[in-house]
Amino acid sequence: MEQSPTKPSAASSTQKKKGSKGLIVLVIILLIITVALIVWFFSMKSKYNAMVDEKEQQRVGLQYELNNLLTKHDSIKIEYGTLADSLSIKDSIILANAKEIQQLLNYKWEYRKVNKKLNMLRDITQGYVHQLDSLFTVNRELKEENEKIRQQYAREQDKSRELSKEKEELIEKVTQATVLKAYSVTAGGVRLTGSGRERETDKAKKIERVKICFTLGENKLVEPGIKTVYIRVLRPDNVVVTQKVGDDYTFEFQGQQMEYTSKKELDYQNKDTYTCIYWTKKTKSDPAMVGTYNVLIYADGFEIGKTSFDLR
């Protein structure tokens, strides 16, 4: 015969319900404890941060006082000069205490101790100043005499420098007076017509030559004779326009070898001398660079003139 399944008793059901309620209560208690711990943690963190900020403000304030004290100490040493050397022992004591205070500020939060040491350091520095004042009083007359001698020496030095400056300016004026000058400097692009005539152009595609014209001014102090004039034409990218690469197109200027675009020898006889110098493109088909070209003129080791022109 088949047996019917056993039904759960009422007591067993009641126990299960009680166990579920107990578990729920335990979970709620744990949640409350967790929330309380989180709130406590953030509260403590906030207090800790506030404490750190306060300590940092204290440290910054004390650091400022220490720096200010050392700055004043250095100013006093500078002010009293060699007199301060006679108190080197006390000076070393001040610096040693300052170093100890700095170490406390850097590595420890013992700010009461720092403040106490700062007060002690102030007393030491005040005593240092008083001793210096005493030494200054004793040596006042000697110092005043030394100051008079120093001022007199300084005045003599000023006179000497002024005379030297006037001499240099005079030499410069004489040198400049004997230097050639290029006046009325003009430069620009030209193209050749079918008949061989020149036509001015500022178009980069059509330019065939660069024409530079100027006048060597009259100067009776310049030694007459053959003068070699160098022209440097600088493209918009500051590269010198030249026919070749190498020493064939270089000249010496102020101890350096410089590239030049073109040169010309002129027979200068101390009178206004007008001339034009050309530079011809290597190939007619390649357009020139668009932009501003700078033209510099040199002779006898000096830059004697300059101008510029634009191509579009």
Secondary structure as UniProt FT lines:
FT   HELIX           10..80
FT   HELIX           81..87
FT   HELIX           88..107
FT   HELIX           111..138
FT   HELIX           140..177
FT   STRAND          182..192
FT   TURN            194..195
FT   STRAND          198..201
FT   TURN            204..206
FT   STRAND          209..216
FT   TURN            220..221
FT   STRAND          225..234
FT   TURN            236..237
FT   STRAND          240..241
FT   HELIX           247..249
FT   STRAND          250..253
FT   TURN            254..255
FT   STRAND          256..259
FT   STRAND          262..268
FT   STRAND          273..280
FT   STRAND          291..299
FT   TURN            300..301
FT   STRAND          302..311
//
